[in-house]
């Protein structure tokens, strides 16, 4: 498996990846996703020996104090094989100099959330409230 930064993206690959994990809002507007990827601080991909896209992670960051992992997703056929862990560990190393390394995921009361929480905890991450912090946000649309 090859983990590397990318700056150009194939629309069909991106549609397939986001569709495979059920991210319908993203898959229904791939041109918007492509613009978001292009505007991200860093986008890394995981590919197999043949070059097939296995997973992707992207960040929004000032590269000094904060890194926000906007998304980390692995094609459903390749989940549970270490792809997501390699992507996350790569980003943790890349942004180790930042004060905050943050991401948002589904609540642990959901089936996806239980799996996500276990995954992130396995990789040394802890929830905001366990650090004496809170997160706030607005969801538009």
Secondary structure, 3 states (H helix, E strand, C coil): CEEEECCCCCHHHHHHHHHHCCCHHHHCCHHHHHHHHHCCCEEEEEECCCCCEEEEEEEEECCCCEEEEEEEEECHHHCCCCHHHHHHHHHHHHCCCCCEEEECCCCCCCHHHHHHHHHHHHCCCCCHHHHCCCCCCCCCC
